[in-house]
Amino acid sequence: MRTQPDQIVGQLHSVLSSGQVPRRQKDLGAEILSHLSQAVRVVVLGRPGSGKTSLINMMLGQEVVHAHKAVDVVEVVYGVAARVTAHLSDGTTHTFAGHSLDGQDCGDIQRLTYEVPLESLKTLAFCEVAQPNDVPHQQALLETALQEGQVLVWCSEGFDQVERTIWQSVPDAIKDHSFLALTKADRQIMKGDLGAQIAALEETAAQEFLGLHPIATLHALKARAGGEAQAALWQASGGQELVAAVEAQVRKGRAADLDQARVLLAQLGEVVEASTQESVQTPAHQTSPSSASTTDTQAALLDQLQAHLQSAAQEMLSDLDDGKIPNSEGLLTRCASTVRALTSLLAADAGQEMDATGLLEDAQDGEETLMLLQVEQSPSAAEDAVILLLQLRKEIGARAQA
C-alpha cells in the first residue's frame, strides 16, 4: 500500500526539520512541502463583465462571492467560519461575519478574502483577478494572477483581439495549464451563433490554452446546486466538463509533487541516518555506514520509480480501455518531474560514490531527453518517456544488486 499524501507531508516536514539535510536538498524539499501543504489556487481572470464571479460560484457549487466592480482581487479560501476580510489600500483590514458587504464602501478596497467552511477549499482555492481598461493597471494585475495561481481560467464572451493581446504576454508554461471559458454561452445559443464562434476560436484556443469550454454559467450554477435532480442540465451546461478538466490538472500537479516527495524522502531518510551514524566512531572491522546507505538509497529509489511506472502504465491502459488517446502531457510532466528529482538527489552523492556518479550521468541524459519529448507533446513521446524511466529503473536495479 502506497503512503497517503498526509503521511508524506508529515514525513517530509519531520526530515526537513532534523537540521541534518544538505542545503540543496533542503531547498528542494521545502519547495515540494510548500506545494503539498497549500491548496492549489485556480485564478479566474478576464475583462469587466465577463462572468468571473459567476464562474467561481459555479465551481464552488453555491453562491458565495458577490460582484464588486471596484475590487481588483477577490480570493476564496477555506475557513472554519464564514467571513469576509477587506484589505484596504492603506494596509489596514476589516473583517465581517458572513459573506455580505451590504452598505460597505468598496472604493478603497484592493482585495477581498472570503473564508468558507467548505472541505473542497482545503485542496482547491480560487482567486478572481480583474483586467481593467487602464493598461498599466491591467499589466500589474496580470502579473498578480501569474504569481497567485497554478491553473488559470480566462473568462470571455468571444476572446477578441484586445483579450488576445493581453494573453500573449502569459508564459507558455502557464498556458499549458490554462483554460478558455466562453461564459454566457446560453446567449450565443439563443442567437444561433455558438457553433460559429467555437469554430472561429478553435485554432487559437488550441495554441493558447489547454482547452476551450463554452458554459452557460448561471444555468450551470443552478444545476450544480440542484444535485442529482439536475445532473443532465449540469452536464449540458458545460460546467461539468470545465470542473472536471480543472480538477484533472490539479490531480496531475499533486501527483507530480507526491512523486518528487517520495523520491526525495527515500534519499533524505538515508542522509539523516548516515549523518547520525557518522557522529559515532565506527570500528575498523565494521561495514562503512555510507556503503550501506548508498545501497539502501538506490533500492528505495528503485521502489519509487517502480511505483511511478505502475501509475503511469495504469493511466495509459485506462485511457486505452476507454477508447481514448492517452494523456501525453500529464504523463510527460510526471516523468519529467521524477527524473528532475532523481537528478537532484543523486547529485548529493556524486564524487563520493562511483555508483551515484554513474547514475547521475544517466539521469542527466534522461532529463535532457525528456525536455525534448515535452516539446513534442505526442502519444509516442509519452511512450518514449515511460521507456526511458524503465531503462533508469533497470540501471538502478543492476547497480544496487552489484
N, C-alpha and C positions, 0 to 999 in steps of 0.2 A: 504494500500500500504506500502510495506517494505521500510525502509530508504535506499537510494542509498549509495554505497561504499564511494563516495567522501564526502557525508554528514556525514557518520560515522567517517571518518578520521578527518574531521573538528571538530566534536563534541568532539571526544576523545582528540584531541590536546588542545581544549579550556579548558576542565575539568582538564587535567593534568597540565595546566599552571596556574590554580587557586591558587596553593600553599596551598590547604586545603585537599589534598589527602594523606592518610596514606602511609608510605614508601613502605610496601609490595605491596599494590595495585598500587602504582605509578610505581614501577619497572615492574610489570606485564603489566601495560598499556603502558609503554614506549617500551617494547619488541614487543607488538602487533602493536603499532603505527609504529615502525620501519619496520616491515614486510609489513604492508599495504601501507606505503609511498614509498617503493622502488620497482623497477622491480624485479620480480623473475629471478634468474640467472640460466641458463642452462649451465653446464660445459661439454664441449666435449673434451674427452681425449683419448689417445691411443698411440701406438708405432709410430715411424717415418714412414711417407709414408702411413699411414692407412686411409687417406682421411678425416681428421678432418676439414680442411679448406673448402673443397668442401661441406661437410655436413652442416656446418654453413651457407654457401651461399645458399644452398638449402632451409634451414629453413627460411632464410630471404626472399627468392624469387627473389634474384638478386645477381650478383657478386659484393661483397663489399670488402671482405677480400682477400688479396694476400698471397701466401705461403711465409713464411720467416723461413727457416730452422734453423737459428741461434737464433731465439727469443723463449723464454720459455713460455711466457703467452701473448695471444692476446685476448682482450676483445672488444665487440661491444655493444655500449650503445646509448641511444637517445641523439641527439644534434640538435640545431636549424640550424646548417650549417655543411656540410660535411668537416671533417678534421681528421687528424690522429696525435696523440701525441706519441713521442718516449720517453720512460723512460730509462735513461742510468744507468749503474752500479754505477756511482759516485753520483747519486741522482739528477742530472740535467735532464731537459726535453726540447724537441724541438718539436714544433707544425708546421704542414704543411697543407696548404689548399688542399682540395680534399682527395683522398684515395690512391694516388700513392706515393711510396717512391723510385722511379727510381733514380739511381745514389747515393743513400744514403747507407753508410756502416752500416749493421745491426749487425756487430760483437760485439759491445759494448752495444747493446740494450737488456734490460731484459724484457721489457713489451711494447706492443703497444696497444693504445686505439683508436679504430675507433669510431668516433661520426657520427651518421647517422640520417638525418631528416625523420625518419620512425616512424609513430604513434605506431605501434605494439611494438616498443622497449621501450615505456613508461611502459609497463607492463611485457615484457619478453625480457631480455637481454641475451647475450651469452658470453661465455669465453672459449677459446681454451687453453688447458694445455698440454705441451709436456711430453712424458715419454721416456727420452733418455736411452742409454745403461748403462751409469755410474750409479751404484746402489744408492750411497748416494744422488746424484743429483735427481735421479728418485724418491726416497722416499720423499725428500723435496718438490718436485713439486706435488706429490700425496697429501701431506698434504695441500698444497696450494689449490688444487682442492676441497678437502673436506671442506675447510674454505670458498671458493668462492661460491659454488653452492648449491641450494636446490634440483635440479634434475640433474643427471649425465647421459651422454651417452658415452659408451665406443665403439670406432670405431675399427674394426678389419676385416681382411680378413678370419680369421679362429679361433681366440681366442685359441692360442696354450698354451702349458704348461708354458712358460715364462709369458704370459699375465695373466694366471690364478693365478700364484704365486703372481704377483703384486696385483691382485684384492682381494686376500684372506685377506689382511690387512684392507680392507674397512669395516666399521661397518655395521652390519645387518640393522640398521635403515636407512642408506643411500642406501643400496642395494635395499630396498623396494621401492625406488623412482628412480631407475636406469634402463637403457635400454642397450641392446647389439645390436649394429648396424653392420650387416655384409655388409660392404661397398664393392663396386666394384662387386656386385652380377652378373652383366652382364657378367663378365669374367667367373665366375663359370657356368653360364647358357650355354655359348658358349662351355665350356669343358664338359658339361653334369654332373657336379659334385654338383650342388647346392642342389638338393634333399638329396643326401647322407650326405652332410655337415650339413644341418639343422637337419637331423635325429641324427647325431653324437653329436650335441651340445644341442639337445632339453632338455635332463635331466639336464645337467649342467646349462643351461640358466634358467631353471625353479627354480633351487635352488639359483642362484646367482643374478638374475635380475628379474625385473617386467615383461619384455617382450623381445622377440627376433625378430629383424626386418631386413630381407635381403633387401638391397637397391641398385639399380643401380643409384648411386648418380648423375653422370653427366647427365644422361637421365632425372632424376627427376628434376634437376635444370632447364634444358631446357624446360621441360613440364610445370613446375610451372610458369615460366616466360612467357609461351605462353598463359596463361589464359584458358578460356573455350574451346578454339580450341584444346587444348592439354589435356583436362580433363581425357580422357581414358588412355593416356600414364602416366599422373601424378598418377593415381590410380595403374596402372600396375607396375610402377617403385618401389613401396614400400614406396615412400616418403610420400604420403598422410597418410598412416597408422601410420608411426612414428610421424609425425607432430601432428596428432590427439591424439595420445597416450600421448605425452609430454604436449600438451595443456590441456588434461583432468586432468593430475596430477597437473598442475598449478591451474586450476579451483578448484580442491578439496582442495588444500592448502589455496587458497584465501577464500574459503567458510568456512573452519575451523577457519581461523583468524577472519573473519567477525562475525561468531557465538560467538567467545570469546569476541570480541569487543562489541557486542550488550549486552551480559550478563553483561560485566564489566561496561558499561555505565549505565545500569539500577541501579547498586549499587553506582557508583561514583557520579551520579547526586544527589542521596539522601544524600551521605556523605557530599558533598559540601553544600547542602541546610541545613542539620542538623547542620553543623559547623557554618553556618551563623546565624541560629536561636538561637543557644546556646550563642552567643555573646550578645544577648538581654535578659534582665531579664524577666522571664515568671511568671505572676501572678499565685498564688497557685490554683485558681479555673479553670485555663485553662488546656486543654489536653496537656500532655507531647509531645513535638515535636518528641522525639525519638520513641515513641509508634506509632505515625502516620507514621514516616519514615520507621519503620520496616515493617508495613503493606503494605505501598506503594511499598517498595522494593520487598517484596515477590510477590506482584501482577505483578510487572514488570518482575521478574524472571520467573513467570508463563507464561507470554506472550512470552518471549524469547524461553523457552522450547517448547511452542506450535508451534512457527514458525519453530524451528529446526525440530520438529517431522513431521510437514506437509511437509517440504522439503525432509526429509529422506523417508517418505512414498511415496511421488510423484516419487522420484528417483527409488524406488523399483518397483512401479507399472509400470513405464515407461519401465523398463527393462523387466518385465514380459510380457507386451503388445507386445514388440518387439521379444518375444521368447528367451530372454537372461536370463542367471543366474544373479541375482542382484550383483552389485559390492560390495562384502563383505568388502574389505579393505577400500574403500572410506567411507562407512557407519560407520564402526568401528572407523575409525580415527576421523570422525566428532563427533560421540557420545562421544568418549573419551575426545576430546578437550573441549566439552561443560561441561562435568562433572568435569574436572580439573578446569576450570574457575569458575564453581559454588562452588566447594570446597574452592578455594582461597578466593572468595568473602564472603562466609558465615563465614569463619574463623575470619574475622574482627569483626563480631558481637557476636561470641561465648564468653560466660562468662558474657555478658551484657544482652542478651535477651534469655530466655529459648527456644523460638521458633527457634531462629537461632542455638542454640546449638543442638537441636534435629535434625534439618535439616542437620547440618554439619555432624553429625554421619551417617545419611542416605547416604549423598553424598559421604563420605569417603568409606563406604561399597561398594557403587556403583562403585567408582573409582577402588577399588581392583578387583571387579568382571570384570570390563571392561579390565583390564590389562590381565586377564586370557583369556578373549574372543578374544583379539587381537592376542594372541599366537595361538589360534585355527584357526583363519582366514577362516571361512566357512560360507555359507549362513545361517545355523542355528545359528551360533554365532552372525551374524549381526541382525537376527531376535530377539535374546535374548537381544541384546544391545538396540534395539528400545523399547522393552517391559520394560526394566529397566528404560529408560527415561520416559516412560509413567507412571510408578509407582512413580517416583520422582515428575513428574508433578502433579499427583493426591495428593501426600502428601503435596506439597507446596500449592495447592489449598485448601485443607482441613484446613491447619493451618492458611492460610490467612483469610478464612471465619470465623474461630473460633475467 
